[in-house]
Amino acid sequence: MLGKLKTVKSPAELAYMEQAGKIVDRAMQVGRLEIAPGARECDVGAAIVNALVKGTPEIPGGVCAFPTMPVGAPANAPHLSWSDASYKMGCQTNFEIGAFRHRYACALSRTVFLGEPTARARHLHQAALDGFLAQVETIRPGVACSEVSQAFQRAFKPYGVRKESRSGYSIGHGWVDGGISFQVDDDTVIEPNMTFHVLIGIFEKDDG
């Protein structure tokens, strides 16, 4: 019962999440501008955390979730933070950060590549993009989460990349708010004013 109450948002809750979205947009822009060859990962992380806490001129930030921003080979594992290593040309960073407004979260995930992406990186990017767009076109009230997952897999599988984990989940108060996920075995029907964090995390041993 509590999970159901948390997943369907009131107008006030949606307004808080929209405000959090403006903060996280700004924080992601700050992170992308800070990344450069020779910059330390921890310094980029500090700039992002500062932006999440500071907020915008109109919307104050607050307590933030720990940003994940693994670089290179370690990025094949999710939810890693930074180190004191310096960025180098050719490295890839996978960002997932979230801002909060009155403890309501909005999250954003991006991949940043310094220099010219490899052919493999471009291939994975296109697979993720096609899967993402297929999901976004499918998400609407009355559709089951499993149908959204199936739409993703139809667009994603032709690229020969394996992804068995979920490709999105309900987000709101405290970030993950109800256990609803875009997975083939989740038949929860989407309702108006549900909110989702849609991200295509690909974790392979040979790819960051």
Secondary structure, DSSP 8 states (H G I E B T S, - for coil): -HHHHHHB--HHHHHHHHHHHHHHHHHHHHHHHH--TT-BHHHHHHHHHHHHHHB-SSSB-------B--BSGGGGSSS----S-B--TT-EEEEEEEEEETTEEEEEEEEEESSS--HHHHHHHHHHHHHHHHHHHH-STT-BHHHHHHHHHHHHGGGT----S-SEEEEEBTEEEEEEE-STT---B--TTB-EEE-----BTTB-
